Amino acid sequence: MKIGIDFGTTHTTAAVYDGGKLEMIPLDPLNSDPLLLRSMIYVTRNHEVFLGMKGVQNFLKHDTGRPVVMQERVVGTIETTVARAGRGPLDPDGPITIIYDALIDEDVGMRGRLLQSIKTGMRSASYDGTKIFGQYFTVQELVALLLKYVHVKVEEFVGQKVTEATFGRPVFFAENLKEDQIAEARLAEAAKMAGFDTVSFVQEPVAAAHFYLSKTDQPERVLVFDFGGGTLDFTIINTDGKNTNIEILATHGVDVGGDNFDKAIMKHTIAPHLGVDSYIDIDYDDRKIPFPRPSAALLEQWTTIPMLSRPKQLKIIEDAIKYGQSPDKFRALYNVVTKNYGFMLFEEIEQAKIRLSDSEETFVQMQVEQVELDARLTQRTFNRNINLEFVQVRKGLAEVVQLAGLRADEIDTIVTTGGSSRIPLFRQLLMDEFSDAKLVHSDTFGSVAAGLAVFAAGEGS
């Protein structure tokens, strides 16, 4: 039994291959697709842990719609030594040491904490972990919570003890080599904490390539376009058609993922409905004052939205309701911020993004309390608002072809996988840049895990 596990920014999947039969392993019966485990953790104040859709449901039930109550909390002391500018007749010589409390604002109304995109935290050398309601969790321990659950589900499915697995990893966890090595080491440690004694790694697009090649017998050059929630990875391979001689010609990656597109939708389509493009005050000499850009930037991730409940930020919103041009929009913003509706809003944004892959337009809708959102989202405006990411993707494609020593017209097949690979703008880009190639969409979320299991069996490697 060979096990492949794709721990993703958004979803986690697992597959098993026995040399003849390849199967995806159900991980979350509460999800609309039970093969997918959302890579999310919800920890309560009593340190009870809920994973995947259970975590999402508990957060929506217990922490959405509740008042956000920010209070200052002392987390330590800071000691600063400065030179003495002057000295009185009775003052001692030498520098002055100042000791003061270090304060943070904490949402004391929080019933539980929801953690998302944990994979991206592994690549930061400066991020070791986080304290959750008084208990410190390293990033490895957080990842291990998810992988322990996956381990249990794998053993239940195969009916035997499993101590070995092949894990996927991005081409680049981070552009910095040291941070890339740190991320892989952390994932390996988390996997071993979860009960996998023997751990190996394969680059995710390489695994997706093996899944594709397990179903074809044509000699060809293949470009794998693996577009996940956090990164976009490329691999170019050459195969003889018998899968006995697979040559990896090049691998490459860019730091663009589905999370970037959610942020773009929020910034350009949703935030204006919450007043951020409106003026909040007109002073005595008729100068209009715009909503502060640093405050607007806090809306671009649901995890930073509660920061707008801090007294200074909340005062800005309250003044905007009293004196601004669009009081209704600012009332909606006030309720999103003070009632913790940020996550729910981003869930709606993600679903709208998915629908937009199959239609020219859709709507982001949310009706709760004084939030009546019905924002039109079109492919045309979406494409315009992700132009920077588009340029990065096009550049990355050109670079991987160059690394392989090929021309675009020498690519026979393009295999796409990952949720964001379904975005029409990028599919059109692939058809334009590789007009002679066949475009094949592999399993959106399962091809990497399946390919890892096939790779682990040594077939086509």
C-alpha positions as CSV (number, residue, x, y, z in Angstrom):
1,M,0.0,0.0,0.0
2,K,1.5,3.3,-1.1
3,I,0.0,6.4,0.4
4,G,0.1,9.9,-1.1
5,I,-0.9,13.0,0.9
6,D,-1.3,16.5,-0.5
7,F,-1.4,18.9,2.4
8,G,-2.6,22.1,0.7
9,T,-3.2,25.7,1.6
10,T,-6.9,25.3,1.1
11,H,-7.6,21.5,1.0
12,T,-5.9,18.3,2.0
13,T,-6.3,15.1,0.1
14,A,-5.0,11.5,0.3
15,A,-4.8,8.6,-2.0
16,V,-3.7,4.9,-1.9
17,Y,-2.2,2.8,-4.6
18,D,-1.7,-1.0,-4.4
19,G,0.0,-1.4,-7.7
20,G,-3.2,-2.1,-9.6
21,K,-5.9,0.1,-8.1
22,L,-5.7,3.8,-7.3
23,E,-8.3,5.2,-4.8
24,M,-8.9,8.6,-3.3
25,I,-9.5,8.4,0.5
26,P,-12.6,10.1,1.9
27,L,-11.4,12.6,4.6
28,D,-14.4,14.7,5.6
29,P,-18.0,13.4,5.4
30,L,-19.4,16.8,6.2
31,N,-17.9,18.4,3.1
32,S,-19.8,18.7,-0.1
33,D,-16.9,16.7,-1.6
34,P,-16.0,14.2,1.2
35,L,-12.6,13.5,-0.5
36,L,-11.5,17.0,0.5
37,L,-10.5,18.1,4.0
38,R,-10.5,21.8,4.3
39,S,-7.1,22.7,5.9
40,M,-8.7,24.6,8.8
41,I,-8.5,24.3,12.5
42,Y,-10.9,25.7,15.1
43,V,-9.7,25.7,18.7
44,T,-12.1,26.6,21.5
45,R,-11.2,28.4,24.8
46,N,-11.1,25.0,26.4
47,H,-8.7,23.9,23.7
48,E,-11.1,21.5,22.1
49,V,-10.1,21.1,18.5
50,F,-12.3,20.8,15.4
51,L,-11.0,20.2,11.9
52,G,-12.2,20.8,8.4
53,M,-15.9,21.4,8.0
54,K,-16.5,20.8,11.7
55,G,-14.2,23.7,12.4
56,V,-15.9,25.9,9.9
57,Q,-19.4,25.0,11.2
58,N,-18.4,25.7,14.8
59,F,-16.8,29.0,13.9
60,L,-20.0,30.1,12.0
61,K,-22.2,28.9,14.8
62,H,-20.3,30.3,17.8
63,D,-18.2,33.2,16.5
64,T,-20.1,34.7,13.6
65,G,-22.6,37.5,14.4
66,R,-21.3,37.9,18.0
67,P,-20.0,41.3,19.2
68,V,-16.3,41.9,18.8
69,V,-14.9,43.2,22.1
70,M,-11.4,44.5,21.9
71,Q,-9.4,45.0,25.2
72,E,-5.8,45.8,25.9
73,R,-3.8,43.0,27.4
74,V,-0.3,43.1,28.9
75,V,1.9,40.5,27.2
76,G,5.2,41.4,28.7
77,T,7.6,44.2,29.3
78,I,10.0,46.1,27.0
79,E,13.2,47.6,28.3
80,T,14.8,50.4,26.3
81,T,18.1,52.1,27.1
82,V,18.7,55.6,25.7
83,A,21.5,58.2,26.0
84,R,20.9,60.9,28.6
85,A,20.3,64.3,26.9
86,G,20.8,66.3,30.1
87,R,21.5,65.8,33.8
88,G,20.3,67.5,36.9
89,P,22.7,68.1,39.8
90,L,21.3,65.1,41.7
91,D,20.9,62.8,38.7
92,P,23.3,59.9,38.2
93,D,25.7,59.7,35.2
94,G,25.1,57.4,32.3
95,P,22.2,56.3,30.1
96,I,18.6,56.1,31.1
97,T,16.7,52.7,31.1
98,I,13.0,52.9,30.5
99,I,10.8,49.9,31.3
100,Y,7.2,49.8,30.1
101,D,4.4,47.3,29.4
102,A,3.9,45.7,26.0
103,L,0.2,45.8,25.2
104,I,-1.9,44.1,22.5
105,D,-5.5,44.4,21.6
106,E,-7.4,41.1,22.2
107,D,-10.9,40.2,21.2
108,V,-12.2,38.9,24.6
109,G,-15.5,38.0,23.1
110,M,-13.8,35.3,21.0
111,R,-15.2,31.8,21.7
112,G,-12.8,30.0,19.5
113,R,-10.0,30.7,17.1
114,L,-10.1,29.6,13.4
115,L,-6.8,29.0,11.6
116,Q,-6.6,29.0,7.8
117,S,-3.8,28.8,5.2
118,I,-1.5,27.2,7.8
119,K,0.8,25.9,5.1
120,T,1.9,29.5,4.2
121,G,3.1,29.9,7.8
122,M,5.6,27.1,7.5
123,R,7.8,29.1,5.2
124,S,8.4,32.1,7.4
125,A,11.5,31.7,9.5
126,S,10.3,34.4,11.8
127,Y,7.0,32.6,12.6
128,D,7.5,29.7,15.0
129,G,3.9,29.3,16.1
130,T,1.1,31.1,18.0
131,K,-0.5,31.2,21.5
132,I,-4.1,30.1,21.5
133,F,-6.0,30.9,24.7
134,G,-2.9,30.6,26.8
135,Q,-1.4,27.5,25.2
136,Y,1.4,27.8,22.7
137,F,1.3,25.8,19.5
138,T,4.3,25.5,17.2
139,V,3.5,25.6,13.5
140,Q,4.5,21.9,13.4
141,E,2.0,21.1,16.1
142,L,-0.8,22.9,14.2
143,V,0.0,21.0,11.0
144,A,0.2,17.8,12.9
145,L,-3.3,18.2,14.2
146,L,-4.6,18.0,10.6
147,L,-2.2,15.2,9.6
148,K,-3.0,13.0,12.7
149,Y,-6.7,13.2,11.6
150,V,-5.6,12.2,8.0
151,H,-3.5,9.4,9.4
152,V,-6.6,8.0,11.2
153,K,-8.7,8.2,8.1
154,V,-6.1,6.5,6.0
155,E,-5.7,3.6,8.3
156,E,-9.5,3.2,8.6
157,F,-9.8,3.1,4.8
158,V,-7.0,0.6,4.1
159,G,-7.7,-1.5,7.2
160,Q,-4.1,-1.7,8.3
161,K,-1.4,0.2,10.1
162,V,0.3,2.9,8.0
163,T,3.7,4.3,9.0
164,E,5.0,5.5,5.6
165,A,3.7,8.2,3.2
166,T,4.8,10.4,0.4
167,F,4.0,14.1,0.8
168,G,3.7,16.8,-1.8
169,R,5.6,20.0,-1.6
170,P,5.6,23.2,-3.8
171,V,8.5,23.7,-6.1
172,F,9.3,26.7,-3.9
173,F,7.8,27.0,-0.4
174,A,9.7,30.3,-0.5
175,E,12.1,32.0,-2.9
176,N,14.7,32.2,-0.1
177,L,16.5,28.8,0.0
178,K,16.9,28.8,3.8
179,E,13.2,29.4,4.3
180,D,12.3,26.8,1.7
181,Q,14.4,24.2,3.7
182,I,12.8,25.3,7.0
183,A,9.3,24.8,5.5
184,E,10.1,21.2,4.3
185,A,11.7,20.3,7.6
186,R,8.7,21.6,9.5
187,L,6.3,19.6,7.3
188,A,8.5,16.5,7.8
189,E,8.5,17.0,11.6
190,A,4.7,17.5,11.6
191,A,4.2,14.3,9.6
192,K,6.3,12.3,12.0
193,M,4.4,13.8,15.0
194,A,1.2,12.6,13.2
195,G,2.5,9.0,13.2
196,F,4.2,8.7,9.8
197,D,7.6,7.3,10.7
198,T,9.0,7.4,7.2
199,V,8.3,10.5,5.1
200,S,9.4,11.4,1.6
201,F,8.7,14.4,-0.6
202,V,7.8,14.9,-4.2
203,Q,7.2,18.3,-5.9
204,E,3.5,18.7,-6.4
205,P,3.5,19.3,-10.1
206,V,5.8,16.3,-10.6
207,A,3.2,14.2,-8.7
208,A,0.4,15.6,-10.9
209,A,2.4,14.7,-14.0
210,H,2.7,11.1,-12.8
211,F,-1.0,10.9,-12.3
212,Y,-1.6,12.1,-15.8
213,L,1.0,9.7,-17.2
214,S,-0.5,6.8,-15.4
215,K,-3.5,7.1,-17.8
216,T,-1.7,7.7,-21.1
217,D,0.8,5.8,-23.3
218,Q,1.7,8.6,-25.7
219,P,5.3,9.9,-26.0
220,E,5.0,13.6,-25.4
221,R,6.4,16.7,-23.7
222,V,4.0,17.7,-20.9
223,L,3.7,21.0,-19.0
224,V,2.0,20.7,-15.7
225,F,0.2,23.8,-14.5
226,D,-0.6,23.3,-10.8
227,F,-2.5,26.3,-9.4
228,G,-3.3,26.0,-5.7
229,G,-4.5,28.3,-3.0
230,G,-1.0,29.6,-2.1
231,T,1.3,29.0,-5.1
232,L,1.4,28.2,-8.8
233,D,3.9,25.5,-9.8
234,F,5.1,24.3,-13.2
235,T,6.9,21.2,-14.3
236,I,7.9,20.2,-17.8
237,I,8.5,16.5,-18.4
238,N,9.4,14.3,-21.3
239,T,8.1,10.7,-21.5
240,D,8.7,7.9,-24.0
241,G,5.0,6.8,-23.7
242,K,5.8,3.6,-21.8
243,N,6.4,5.5,-18.5
244,T,9.7,3.7,-18.2
245,N,11.8,6.7,-19.0
246,I,10.4,10.0,-17.6
247,E,12.7,12.9,-17.7
248,I,12.0,16.1,-15.7
249,L,13.2,18.9,-17.9
250,A,12.4,21.8,-15.6
251,T,10.4,22.9,-12.5
252,H,9.5,26.4,-11.5
253,G,7.0,28.3,-9.4
254,V,5.5,31.7,-8.7
255,D,4.1,33.1,-5.5
256,V,0.5,33.5,-6.8
257,G,-2.5,31.5,-5.6
258,G,-6.2,31.5,-5.1
259,D,-5.9,33.6,-1.9
260,N,-4.6,36.5,-4.0
261,F,-7.8,36.4,-6.1
262,D,-10.1,36.4,-3.1
263,K,-8.2,39.5,-1.8
264,A,-8.6,41.2,-5.2
265,I,-12.4,40.6,-5.2
266,M,-12.6,42.0,-1.7
267,K,-10.5,45.1,-2.5
268,H,-12.0,46.1,-5.8
269,T,-15.6,44.7,-5.8
270,I,-16.8,44.3,-2.2
271,A,-14.9,47.0,-0.2
272,P,-16.5,49.9,-2.2
273,H,-19.9,48.6,-1.1
274,L,-18.6,49.0,2.5
275,G,-17.7,52.7,1.9
276,V,-13.9,52.6,1.5
277,D,-14.2,54.6,-1.7
278,S,-16.4,57.2,-0.1
279,Y,-15.4,60.4,1.7
280,I,-15.9,60.2,5.5
281,D,-15.8,63.9,6.4
282,I,-15.8,67.4,5.1
283,D,-13.9,69.9,7.2
284,Y,-14.3,73.6,7.7
285,D,-12.7,74.7,4.5
286,D,-14.5,72.1,2.3
287,R,-11.6,69.7,1.9
288,K,-12.9,66.1,1.5
289,I,-11.2,63.5,3.6
290,P,-11.0,59.9,2.1
291,F,-11.3,56.7,4.1
292,P,-7.8,55.9,5.2
293,R,-6.0,53.4,3.0
294,P,-4.3,51.6,5.9
295,S,-7.8,50.9,7.3
296,A,-9.1,49.8,4.0
297,A,-6.2,47.4,3.7
298,L,-7.3,45.5,6.8
299,L,-10.4,44.4,4.9
300,E,-8.3,42.4,2.4
301,Q,-8.1,39.3,4.7
302,W,-10.8,38.1,7.0
303,T,-8.2,37.5,9.7
304,T,-7.4,41.2,9.9
305,I,-10.9,42.6,9.7
306,P,-11.4,42.4,13.5
307,M,-8.5,44.9,13.9
308,L,-10.9,47.5,12.6
309,S,-12.7,47.1,16.0
310,R,-9.8,48.7,17.8
311,P,-10.9,52.0,19.4
312,K,-8.9,54.2,17.0
313,Q,-10.1,52.3,13.9
314,L,-13.7,52.1,15.1
315,K,-13.8,55.9,15.7
316,I,-13.0,56.4,12.0
317,I,-16.0,54.2,11.0
318,E,-18.3,55.9,13.5
319,D,-17.3,59.3,12.3
320,A,-17.9,58.1,8.7
321,I,-21.4,57.1,9.6
322,K,-22.1,60.5,11.1
323,Y,-20.4,62.8,8.6
324,G,-19.6,60.7,5.5
325,Q,-21.1,60.7,2.1
326,S,-22.4,57.1,2.3
327,P,-23.7,56.4,5.8
328,D,-25.5,53.2,4.8
329,K,-22.3,51.7,3.4
330,F,-20.4,52.6,6.5
331,R,-23.1,51.1,8.7
332,A,-22.7,47.9,6.8
333,L,-18.9,48.1,7.4
334,Y,-19.6,48.7,11.1
335,N,-21.6,45.5,11.4
336,V,-19.2,43.4,9.4
337,V,-16.4,44.6,11.7
338,T,-18.2,44.6,15.1
339,K,-20.2,41.4,14.6
340,N,-17.3,39.3,13.2
341,Y,-18.9,38.7,9.7
342,G,-15.5,38.8,7.9
343,F,-15.1,35.0,7.5
344,M,-18.6,34.6,6.3
345,L,-18.1,37.3,3.7
346,F,-14.9,35.7,2.4
347,E,-16.8,32.4,2.1
348,E,-19.2,34.1,-0.1
349,I,-16.4,35.7,-2.1
350,E,-14.8,32.3,-2.7
351,Q,-18.0,30.8,-3.9
352,A,-18.6,33.7,-6.3
353,K,-15.1,33.2,-7.6
354,I,-15.8,29.5,-8.3
355,R,-19.1,30.4,-10.1
356,L,-17.3,32.9,-12.2
357,S,-15.2,30.2,-13.8
358,D,-18.4,28.9,-15.5
359,S,-20.3,32.2,-16.2
360,E,-19.6,35.7,-17.4
361,E,-21.0,37.3,-14.2
362,T,-22.2,36.4,-10.8
363,F,-23.1,38.2,-7.5
364,V,-21.6,38.3,-4.1
365,Q,-24.5,38.3,-1.8
366,M,-24.9,38.6,2.0
367,Q,-27.9,39.8,4.0
368,V,-27.3,39.9,7.8
369,E,-28.4,42.6,10.2
370,Q,-27.6,46.0,8.4
371,V,-25.4,44.3,5.8
372,E,-27.3,44.0,2.5
373,L,-24.7,43.1,0.0
374,D,-25.5,42.3,-3.6
375,A,-22.3,43.1,-5.5
376,R,-22.0,42.3,-9.2
377,L,-18.8,40.5,-10.2
378,T,-18.0,40.0,-13.9
379,Q,-15.1,38.2,-15.6
380,R,-14.1,41.4,-17.3
381,T,-13.6,43.4,-14.1
382,F,-12.1,40.4,-12.3
383,N,-9.6,40.0,-15.1
384,R,-8.7,43.6,-14.9
385,N,-8.2,43.5,-11.1
386,I,-5.8,40.6,-11.2
387,N,-3.6,42.0,-14.0
388,L,-0.5,42.0,-11.7
389,E,-1.0,38.3,-10.9
390,F,-1.6,37.6,-14.6
391,V,1.7,39.2,-15.6
392,Q,3.5,37.1,-12.9
393,V,2.0,33.9,-14.3
394,R,2.8,34.7,-17.9
395,K,6.4,35.5,-16.9
396,G,6.6,32.3,-14.9
397,L,5.5,30.2,-17.9
398,A,8.1,31.8,-20.2
399,E,10.8,31.1,-17.5
400,V,10.0,27.4,-17.1
401,V,10.0,26.9,-20.9
402,Q,13.4,28.6,-21.0
403,L,14.7,26.5,-18.1
404,A,13.7,23.4,-20.1
405,G,15.6,24.6,-23.1
406,L,12.5,24.5,-25.3
407,R,10.3,26.7,-27.4
408,A,6.5,27.0,-26.6
409,D,5.6,25.1,-29.8
410,E,7.6,22.1,-28.6
411,I,5.1,21.5,-25.7
412,D,2.6,18.7,-26.7
413,T,0.2,18.7,-23.8
414,I,-0.6,21.0,-20.9
415,V,-2.1,19.4,-17.8
416,T,-3.9,21.8,-15.4
417,T,-4.8,21.0,-11.9
418,G,-5.8,23.0,-8.8
419,G,-8.9,25.2,-8.2
420,S,-7.5,28.4,-9.7
421,S,-6.5,26.6,-12.9
422,R,-10.2,26.7,-13.9
423,I,-10.1,30.5,-14.1
424,P,-10.9,31.3,-17.8
425,L,-8.3,34.1,-18.0
426,F,-5.5,31.6,-17.3
427,R,-6.9,28.9,-19.5
428,Q,-7.0,31.4,-22.3
429,L,-3.4,32.4,-21.5
430,L,-2.3,28.8,-21.9
431,M,-4.1,28.4,-25.2
432,D,-2.5,31.6,-26.5
433,E,1.0,30.9,-25.4
434,F,0.9,27.2,-26.3
435,S,-1.4,27.2,-29.3
436,D,-0.1,23.9,-30.7
437,A,-0.5,22.0,-27.4
438,K,-3.5,19.9,-26.2
439,L,-5.1,21.3,-23.0
440,V,-6.1,18.7,-20.4
441,H,-7.8,19.5,-17.1
442,S,-6.8,16.8,-14.6
443,D,-8.7,16.1,-11.3
444,T,-9.0,19.6,-9.8
445,F,-8.0,18.7,-6.3
446,G,-7.1,15.0,-6.3
447,S,-4.4,14.6,-9.0
448,V,-1.5,15.6,-6.8
449,A,-2.3,13.1,-4.0
450,A,-3.1,10.4,-6.6
451,G,0.2,11.1,-8.4
452,L,2.1,10.9,-5.1
453,A,0.8,7.5,-4.4
454,V,1.7,6.3,-8.0
455,F,5.1,7.9,-7.6
456,A,5.7,6.1,-4.3
457,A,5.0,2.8,-6.0
458,G,7.9,3.5,-8.3
459,E,5.7,3.5,-11.5
460,G,6.9,6.0,-14.0
461,S,9.6,7.4,-11.7
